[in-house]
Amino acid sequence: MVNELLARLGLAAENSGVFTRRWVENPGGEWLESINPSDGKVLGRVRAGSRRDYEECVAAGQEAFQNLSRRPAPARGELIREFGNALRERKHDLGLLITLETGKILSEGLGEVQEMIDMCDFATGLSRQLYGLTLASERPEHRMMEQWHPLGKVGIITAFNFPAAVWAWNAVVAGVCGNASLWKPSPRTPLTAVAVLKILQPLLLRHEALGAATLFVGGNDPALWMAEDERLALVSATGSCAMGREIAPRVAARLGKVLLELGGNNALVVAPSANVELALRAVLFGAYGTAGQRCTTTRRLFLHQDIAHPFLDKLMKACGSIRIGNPWEEGVLLGPMISAAAVDKALEAVTQARREGGELLCGGKKIDRPGFFMEPTLIVASQAMPIVRQETFAPILYAIPYAKLEDAIEWNNSVEQGLASAIFTNHLLEAEKFLSSTGSDCGIVNVNIGTSGAEIGGAFGGEKATGGGREAGSDAWKAYMRRQTCTVNYGNVLPLAQGVRFDV
């Protein structure tokens, strides 16, 4: 299956991981192995780039930017529209590769490609809607307006759990805005990145836009090169809070722009009036979808004390019915974690939670089979436990009873991250309180919808240690452009603003 799939996507057992204006045949970096987390076997190898290869990527992007930025935005949108169509044709194969390389179930792999397609549709429309404002001038016979210009070269650093969609959030919007982009994917998912650029390459060639999207596969060092590179006007980085703390100061030191999408320790509140079956379904996907390896994964569950016991009984029963196995197989809902080290870290968290007084209701063990599988885990905890305030990227859910909604809101806000949160209630006042300025402090706040998963039409991102960045829909496009305020005097006198007089 694997060899045929790779061939259909233009991949081989060994691949170059550097695309500039062309594929670099012999990059100067090390070989990276792409491991199938379902069985620990090697899917293929990708050759990483050297510092010299990196310089070629940046140079290609700088040259392409000069061309791309002069084109009308709708012409740039046409390239993105064709890319979306090309993704439609390769949706199944690319989705299956994502499943094989990350371990997420096939419907999620296919959903990730659909998210890329949706972003292309969104960006194509956006190419005709890069609006500026006409502003009221206080001076007679003056016109004041805002207009937007592309930034230049944009660096994109992505994580393993969404190895293609997050790049698309950034690259296709940055592209219609007139920017060139340099992509450094996770070294754990290099094949997906190479496959995406293989799909895009002929379109770049046809549109005479080679260099507008470049790829540099590598380890951690290239991310630091990008952060310190003054030629990159913006660095968009997705990953852990620790990664963000490495990247952000380096970009700030050169007064560059940064867009950070970092960790999430997301909470879901179930109030007494909630539709229990609806909440149960949301908790199951939120906590155990993608094996708990989403930044929007539900990690804390605040249950009102009046419904906590019956809800936990239902949740334990549902956990026992989750089918675990090879993620490409029909009916499987829980695939592997990304690596053996990830499983070990999750098991350490379970041990710590029990040491701190948590009650393990189910799961908590590594599954005895090939690959990197862990049981869906449910732990009754208390807000006082330090482990609850840490983000563990794993299928571990901490259930915490609460008495008053004010307590649940305070606990929701007590962690350093501020990405996603949700409340299940049929009580209007509770919903509005959770959504208010004194409610959840997260960038994404939902009512009767879980924390995990978001539509591309809304701006995605969070507050506090989550980084404060916004990607995808709404007006997130403005992050990839520079604002210019322009005033035109069409009169014959020169009045100054604020009534200042300077008569000579």
Helices and strands as residue ranges (DSSP letters): H 2-8, E 14-16, E 18-19, E 31-36, E 41-47, H 51-68, H 73-89, H 91-102, H 106-126, E 134-135, E 142-150, E 153-157, H 165-176, E 180-184, H 190-206, E 213-216, H 221-228, E 232-238, H 241-253, E 257-261, E 266-270, H 276-288, G 289-292, E 298-304, H 308-320, H 340-355, E 359-362, E 377-380, G 386-389, E 396-402, H 405-412, E 417-418, E 420-424, H 428-435, E 444-447, E 459-460, E 463-464, E 471-472, G 476-480, E 481-489, G 497-499
